[in-house]
């Protein structure tokens, strides 16, 4: 069964760091593209980063603060988040280019003082 399981969220103060993980099961760990999205309160789900086997691209609002990586042997992608801001609060999801209709439950990130 195709499944994406996100983990690693939590509560941090502004300026803090978190590392999110997403493990894919089945055949949906795409060697071409895995992505991170987030849904912040009051806004639609938005793209955060895309991680391919060659490169990684980021949305402007996280560039320089977030770093995406992947471990193909573990079918896992990561999102290393630093210099977190209150505006980063939300639910973070990963997504596979090989299974566009599959979404996990996400992991909650809360940044507050």
LODRENTOR-528603 format. One record per residue (C-alpha): x, y, z; residue in one letter. Coordinates in Angstrom, 1 decimal. Layout:
REM LODRENTOR-528603
+--------+--------+--------+------+
:     c1 :     c2 :     c3 : code :
+--------+--------+--------+------+
:      X :      Y :      Z :    a :
...
+--------+--------+--------+------+
REM end
This chain:
REM LODRENTOR-528603
+--------+--------+--------+------+
:     c1 :     c2 :     c3 : code :
+--------+--------+--------+------+
:    0.0 :    0.0 :    0.0 :    x :
:    1.4 :    3.4 :   -1.0 :    x :
:    2.1 :    5.5 :    2.0 :    x :
:    4.0 :    8.5 :    3.2 :    x :
:    4.7 :    9.0 :    6.8 :    x :
:    6.0 :   12.3 :    8.1 :    x :
:    7.7 :   12.8 :   11.5 :    x :
:    9.9 :   15.1 :   13.4 :    x :
:    7.6 :   18.0 :   14.0 :    x :
:    7.4 :   19.8 :   17.4 :    x :
:    7.4 :   23.1 :   19.2 :    x :
:   10.3 :   25.4 :   19.1 :    x :
:   11.1 :   29.0 :   19.8 :    x :
:   11.9 :   31.5 :   17.0 :    x :
:   15.4 :   31.0 :   15.8 :    x :
:   15.2 :   27.3 :   16.6 :    x :
:   15.7 :   24.2 :   14.4 :    x :
:   13.9 :   21.0 :   13.5 :    x :
:   14.5 :   18.2 :   11.2 :    x :
:   11.5 :   16.5 :    9.5 :    x :
:   11.6 :   13.1 :    8.0 :    x :
:    9.3 :   11.4 :    5.5 :    x :
:    9.5 :    7.7 :    4.8 :    x :
:    7.8 :    6.4 :    1.7 :    x :
:    6.5 :    2.8 :    1.4 :    x :
:    5.6 :    0.8 :   -1.6 :    x :
:    6.8 :    1.9 :   -4.9 :    x :
:    6.2 :    5.6 :   -4.5 :    x :
:    9.7 :    6.8 :   -3.5 :    x :
:   10.5 :    8.5 :   -6.7 :    x :
:   14.0 :    8.7 :   -7.8 :    x :
:   13.1 :   11.8 :   -9.7 :    x :
:   11.3 :   14.1 :   -7.3 :    x :
:   10.2 :   14.2 :   -3.7 :    x :
:    8.8 :   17.4 :   -2.4 :    x :
:    7.8 :   19.1 :    0.9 :    x :
:    4.7 :   21.2 :    1.2 :    x :
:    3.2 :   23.0 :    4.2 :    x :
:   -0.2 :   24.3 :    5.2 :    x :
:    0.0 :   27.3 :    7.5 :    x :
:   -3.1 :   28.5 :    9.4 :    x :
:   -5.5 :   30.5 :    7.1 :    x :
:   -3.7 :   29.6 :    3.9 :    x :
:   -3.8 :   26.9 :    1.2 :    x :
:   -1.2 :   24.2 :    1.1 :    x :
:    2.0 :   25.6 :   -0.4 :    x :
:    5.1 :   24.2 :   -1.9 :    x :
:    8.3 :   24.4 :    0.2 :    x :
:   11.0 :   22.4 :   -1.5 :    x :
:   11.6 :   19.7 :   -4.2 :    x :
:   14.4 :   17.2 :   -3.9 :    x :
:   15.6 :   15.2 :   -6.9 :    x :
:   18.6 :   12.9 :   -7.3 :    x :
:   20.5 :   15.8 :   -8.9 :    x :
:   19.4 :   19.0 :   -7.2 :    x :
:   17.1 :   20.7 :   -4.7 :    x :
:   15.0 :   23.8 :   -5.2 :    x :
:   13.3 :   25.9 :   -2.5 :    x :
:   10.5 :   28.4 :   -2.2 :    x :
:   11.7 :   31.9 :   -1.7 :    x :
:   10.4 :   32.2 :    1.8 :    x :
:   12.6 :   29.3 :    3.0 :    x :
:   15.7 :   29.6 :    0.9 :    x :
:   18.8 :   29.8 :    3.0 :    x :
:   17.0 :   28.5 :    6.1 :    x :
:   15.8 :   25.0 :    5.0 :    x :
:   17.8 :   22.2 :    3.5 :    x :
:   16.3 :   19.2 :    1.8 :    x :
:   18.1 :   15.9 :    1.6 :    x :
:   17.3 :   12.3 :    0.8 :    x :
:   18.5 :    8.8 :    1.6 :    x :
:   17.4 :    6.6 :   -1.3 :    x :
:   18.4 :    3.4 :    0.6 :    x :
:   15.9 :    4.2 :    3.3 :    x :
:   13.2 :    5.6 :    1.0 :    x :
:   13.4 :    8.7 :    3.2 :    x :
:   13.6 :   12.4 :    2.6 :    x :
:   14.5 :   15.1 :    5.1 :    x :
:   13.9 :   18.7 :    5.7 :    x :
:   16.4 :   20.4 :    7.9 :    x :
:   14.9 :   23.6 :    9.1 :    x :
:   16.8 :   26.4 :   10.9 :    x :
:   16.2 :   30.0 :   11.9 :    x :
:   12.5 :   29.1 :   12.3 :    x :
:   10.0 :   32.0 :   12.4 :    x :
:    6.5 :   32.1 :   13.7 :    x :
:    5.3 :   32.3 :   10.1 :    x :
:    6.7 :   28.7 :    9.6 :    x :
:    4.1 :   27.3 :   11.9 :    x :
:    1.9 :   24.8 :   10.2 :    x :
:    1.5 :   21.2 :    9.1 :    x :
:    4.3 :   19.9 :    6.9 :    x :
:    3.7 :   17.2 :    4.3 :    x :
:    5.9 :   15.3 :    1.9 :    x :
:    4.8 :   14.3 :   -1.6 :    x :
:    6.0 :   11.9 :   -4.3 :    x :
:    6.1 :   12.7 :   -7.9 :    x :
:    5.4 :    9.1 :   -8.6 :    x :
:    2.1 :    9.2 :   -6.7 :    x :
:    0.5 :   12.6 :   -7.0 :    x :
:   -2.7 :   11.7 :   -5.2 :    x :
:   -1.1 :   10.2 :   -2.1 :    x :
:   -0.6 :   12.4 :    0.9 :    x :
:    0.4 :   11.6 :    4.4 :    x :
:   -1.0 :   13.0 :    7.6 :    x :
:    1.7 :   15.5 :    7.9 :    x :
:    3.7 :   16.6 :   11.0 :    x :
:    2.9 :   19.7 :   13.0 :    x :
:    5.5 :   22.4 :   13.4 :    x :
:    4.8 :   25.2 :   15.9 :    x :
:    7.2 :   28.2 :   16.3 :    x :
:    6.3 :   30.5 :   19.2 :    x :
:    7.9 :   32.3 :   22.0 :    x :
+--------+--------+--------+------+
REM end
